[in-house]
């Protein structure tokens, strides 16, 4: 079931949504901000960021194997981290715009699996 992009009004707090994308410490700060003032936008982007962090950790583990495969493995590592960067950038831009738009490729999966986490 695809999640459609929705724009949250200016009255909603975008701080937690934006900060969640800025390093792991930013994620923790955004988590504290969202717990003090729960907003749908903040919870949505916290789920997206948590999914991205979990995916990045899995990619880091996979990189250990791929680094030993000359050229093809290295290209796969480059493609993997490049894709994660694009997902991160798209999520950050959606948070800045105040949109609840899922990241490309994996955003809908994160919303399905993480459900009501951070609500």
Secondary structure, 3 states (H helix, E strand, C coil): CCCCCCECCCCCCCHHHHHCCCHHHHHHHHHHHHHHCCCHHHHHHHHHHHHHHHHHHHHHHHHHHHCCCCCHHHHHHHHHHHHHHHHHHHHHHHHHHCECCCCCCCHHHHHHHHCCCCC
